[in-house]
Amino acid sequence: MSELALINWLRKRIRLPASVEVGPGDDAAVLAPAPGSRLVVTADAFLEGAHFPAGTPPERIGHKAIAASVSDIAAMGCYPLASFVTLGLDRSRGEAFVRALGESLIAAAEKYRAPIAGGDITSWTAPLAISVTVVGETRGLRPVLRSGARPGDRLFVTGSLGGSLLGRHLDAPPRIEEGLFINRELAAHAMIDISDGLSTDLNHIAEESRVGAIVREVLIPVSAAARQLAEQDRRPPLAHALDDGEDFELLFTRRLPADWPFDVPVTEIGEITAKDVLLEHIDGSREPLPPRGYEHTWRAYNK
């Protein structure tokens, strides 16, 4: 399948809303956000061997690439508008794989209200690489940043945490409606999606807001997958809930929701303080909670 044939095949399957005036096929897309709205933009890369193992079905790869990127817009409490996808396709892949990947990208983008409005396709001999840029809009809302947490805020998380390696990292949905509700109805001071692990992403909020936090072990919603993974690797379930990452749940600060209208639960796990990020154990003792989630590292190159 040639690049042009693949592009034309994809274009026939993409349905665009009126807010995307010009989609794939021109040098650039043309977006028309709602009057009085601002745009929010995020970009993510997904590499075979790092973000999904070799042999992962293309349907799950496409879902993760879109869902994880849209999750960043959800964490701002904003509305997805459009996505832009760049594919670095391994030349050894068959046409069936490429078509299945394309279909999954399109389906996920439509499902999460960020239809594909453009991108690029190339091929090489290296493993599969995907880059996704998602554009969102505020529609009069104030984007929720990481930097607004204040001492005295309560600390909340949606869903349950840990064990994403067993499959959740590929299938987790972005919390779009929940993020909008947290922004619009709860006026959250700060919010982040848990992609690098609760311990790391909470420290991101603390650093950007110049505050501290106390997280109570007894309150952390440990997932069934975290407990299952703990039986396999003998690490405590709590360690998985704190550090595994790629849960794509929302961590936010402000006040207790009086009426939470979603099936996914929300749990109060602690509060924001003036300094230091601490974990409070069941016996009441406290210790520092450093960022121990996933972090990409590089080795220095020396000539």
C-alpha positions in Angstrom: 0.0 0.0 0.0 1.5 3.4 -1.0 1.5 6.4 1.2 -1.0 8.2 -1.0 -3.3 5.2 -1.1 -3.2 4.9 2.7 -4.0 8.6 3.1 -6.9 8.4 0.7 -8.2 5.3 2.5 -8.0 7.0 5.8 -9.7 10.2 4.6 -12.7 8.3 3.4 -13.2 6.9 6.9 -12.8 10.1 8.9 -15.9 12.1 9.8 -15.3 15.7 10.8 -17.5 18.0 12.8 -18.3 21.6 11.7 -15.6 22.9 14.1 -13.0 21.4 11.7 -13.4 23.5 8.6 -10.5 21.8 6.7 -9.2 18.4 7.5 -6.8 15.9 6.0 -5.7 16.6 2.4 -4.4 20.1 2.6 -1.1 21.6 3.9 -2.8 22.4 7.2 -6.1 21.9 9.0 -8.4 24.8 9.7 -10.2 24.7 13.1 -13.1 27.0 14.1 -13.5 26.8 17.9 -16.6 28.2 19.6 -16.8 32.0 20.0 -15.0 33.2 23.1 -13.0 29.9 23.4 -9.3 29.4 23.6 -7.3 26.4 22.3 -5.3 24.0 24.5 -2.8 21.7 22.7 -0.9 18.6 23.9 1.5 16.2 22.1 2.5 12.6 23.0 4.8 10.0 21.4 4.2 6.2 21.6 7.1 3.9 20.8 7.0 0.1 20.3 9.0 -1.5 23.1 8.4 1.5 25.5 4.7 2.3 25.5 3.4 -1.0 24.1 5.2 -4.3 23.7 6.0 -6.0 20.4 3.0 -8.1 19.3 0.4 -5.8 20.8 -2.7 -6.0 18.6 -3.1 -2.8 16.4 -6.6 -2.2 17.7 -5.2 -1.7 21.2 -2.2 0.4 20.0 -4.5 2.8 18.2 -6.8 3.1 21.2 -4.0 3.9 23.6 -2.4 6.5 21.4 -5.6 8.5 21.1 -7.0 7.9 24.6 -3.7 8.7 26.5 -3.4 11.9 24.5 -7.0 13.0 25.0 -6.5 12.3 28.7 -4.2 15.4 28.8 -7.1 17.6 27.6 -9.4 16.0 30.2 -6.9 16.8 32.9 -7.2 20.5 31.9 -11.0 20.2 32.3 -11.5 21.2 28.6 -13.2 19.9 25.5 -11.4 17.8 22.9 -11.6 19.3 19.4 -9.3 17.5 17.0 -6.3 15.3 16.8 -3.3 15.0 14.5 -1.5 11.7 14.1 2.0 11.0 12.6 2.8 7.4 11.9 6.3 5.9 11.6 5.4 2.5 10.1 7.7 -0.4 10.1 8.1 -1.5 6.5 7.8 -5.1 7.5 4.2 -4.7 8.6 1.6 -6.1 6.4 -1.3 -4.2 4.9 -3.8 -5.8 7.3 -1.9 -4.5 10.3 -1.8 -1.0 8.9 -5.5 -1.0 8.0 -6.4 -2.3 11.5 -4.2 0.4 13.1 -5.8 3.1 11.0 -9.3 1.9 11.8 -8.5 1.9 15.6 -7.1 5.4 15.5 -10.1 6.7 13.7 -12.6 4.9 15.9 -10.9 6.1 19.2 -10.6 9.6 17.9 -14.3 9.8 17.1 -15.3 8.1 20.3 -13.4 10.6 22.4 -14.6 13.6 20.3 -11.1 14.4 18.8 -11.5 13.4 15.2 -8.3 13.2 13.2 -7.9 16.4 11.3 -4.4 15.8 9.8 -1.0 14.3 10.4 1.8 12.6 8.4 2.7 9.0 7.4 6.2 7.7 6.8 8.0 4.4 6.8 11.3 3.1 8.1 13.0 -0.1 9.3 12.7 0.7 13.0 9.8 -0.3 15.3 6.4 1.4 15.1 6.3 5.0 16.3 3.2 7.1 16.7 3.0 10.8 17.5 -0.4 12.3 18.5 -1.2 16.0 18.9 -4.6 16.8 20.4 -6.2 20.2 20.3 -8.9 21.1 22.8 -10.9 24.2 23.5 -12.1 25.9 26.7 -15.6 27.1 25.6 -15.5 29.8 28.2 -13.9 27.6 31.0 -10.6 28.3 32.7 -8.1 25.5 32.1 -7.2 23.7 35.3 -3.4 23.8 35.7 -1.0 21.9 37.9 0.0 25.1 39.5 -3.1 26.2 41.4 -3.2 23.9 44.5 -3.4 25.7 47.9 -2.7 24.6 51.4 -6.0 23.3 52.9 -7.3 21.9 49.6 -8.5 18.3 49.8 -6.9 15.8 47.4 -9.0 13.5 45.3 -8.5 10.8 42.7 -11.0 9.1 40.3 -11.1 5.4 39.9 -8.6 3.0 41.3 -4.8 2.8 40.8 -2.0 0.3 40.0 -1.5 -2.8 37.9 -1.9 -1.0 34.6 0.7 -3.3 33.0 -1.9 -6.1 33.1 -3.8 -4.3 30.3 -5.3 -1.1 31.6 -2.5 1.1 30.0 -3.9 0.0 26.6 -7.6 0.2 27.3 -8.1 3.0 29.9 -10.6 5.7 28.7 -9.9 9.4 29.2 -12.0 11.0 31.9 -13.4 13.7 29.6 -16.8 14.2 31.2 -15.4 13.9 34.7 -12.7 16.5 33.9 -15.3 18.9 32.6 -17.4 18.4 35.7 -14.4 18.9 38.1 -13.6 22.1 36.3 -17.1 23.5 35.8 -18.9 22.4 39.0 -16.1 21.9 41.5 -13.8 24.7 40.4 -10.8 22.6 41.0 -7.6 24.5 41.9 -5.2 22.0 40.3 -5.5 18.8 38.3 -3.3 16.2 36.5 -3.9 12.9 34.8 -2.0 10.0 36.4 0.2 8.8 33.6 3.6 8.6 35.5 2.2 7.2 38.8 0.5 8.8 41.8 3.7 9.5 43.6 5.3 11.2 40.6 2.2 13.2 39.4 1.4 14.4 42.9 5.0 15.7 43.2 4.4 17.5 39.8 1.4 19.3 41.4 3.4 20.1 44.5 6.4 21.4 42.6 4.3 23.5 40.2 2.1 24.9 43.0 5.0 25.3 45.5 3.1 23.3 48.1 3.3 20.0 49.9 0.8 17.2 50.5 -0.2 14.4 52.8 -1.5 11.1 51.2 -3.1 8.6 53.6 -2.3 5.0 52.8 -5.6 3.7 54.1 -7.5 5.9 51.7 -5.7 5.1 48.4 -8.0 3.1 46.1 -5.8 0.1 45.2 -7.1 -1.7 42.1 -7.7 -5.4 41.8 -5.1 -5.4 39.1 -2.5 -4.0 41.5 -3.2 -6.8 43.9 -3.0 -9.4 41.2 0.3 -8.0 40.0 1.6 -8.0 43.6 1.0 -11.7 43.8 3.2 -12.1 40.7 6.2 -9.9 41.5 5.9 -9.8 45.4 5.8 -6.0 45.5 3.2 -4.6 47.9 -0.1 -3.6 46.2 0.3 -0.1 47.6 3.6 0.3 45.7 1.9 -0.5 42.5 -0.9 1.9 43.3 1.6 4.7 44.0 4.2 4.1 41.3 2.9 2.0 38.3 1.4 4.9 36.3 -0.6 4.8 33.1 -3.9 4.6 35.1 -5.1 7.8 33.3 -7.2 8.7 36.3 -7.6 12.3 37.4 -5.9 13.7 40.5 -7.3 17.0 41.6 -7.5 19.4 44.5 -10.3 21.5 46.0 -13.4 20.4 47.9 -15.6 17.4 48.4 -18.0 16.8 45.6 -21.6 17.2 46.9 -23.0 15.2 44.0 -20.8 13.0 41.9 -22.9 11.9 38.9 -20.5 9.3 37.3 -20.2 5.6 37.6 -16.4 5.9 38.2 -15.9 6.5 41.9 -14.0 9.5 43.3 -12.0 9.1 46.5 -10.5 11.7 48.9 -6.9 10.5 49.7 -5.4 13.4 51.6 -4.9 17.2 51.5 -2.5 19.9 50.3 -0.1 21.3 52.9 2.5 24.1 53.0 5.5 21.9 52.3 6.8 18.4 51.8 5.0 15.5 50.1 4.4 12.8 52.7 2.8 9.3 52.9 0.8 8.7 56.1 0.8 5.0 57.1 -2.1 3.2 58.8 -0.3 3.5 62.2 -0.1 7.3 61.8 3.6 7.5 61.0 4.7 9.6 58.1 7.5 9.4 55.6 8.5 11.3 52.5 6.8 10.3 49.3 9.3 10.8 46.5 8.4 10.5 42.8 9.0 6.8 42.0 6.9 6.4 38.9 8.1 5.8 35.4 10.6 8.2 34.0 12.4 8.1 30.6 16.2 8.3 31.1 19.1 8.7 28.7 22.7 7.7 28.9 25.2 10.4 28.1 27.0 10.1 24.8 30.7 10.6 25.0 32.8 10.9 21.9 
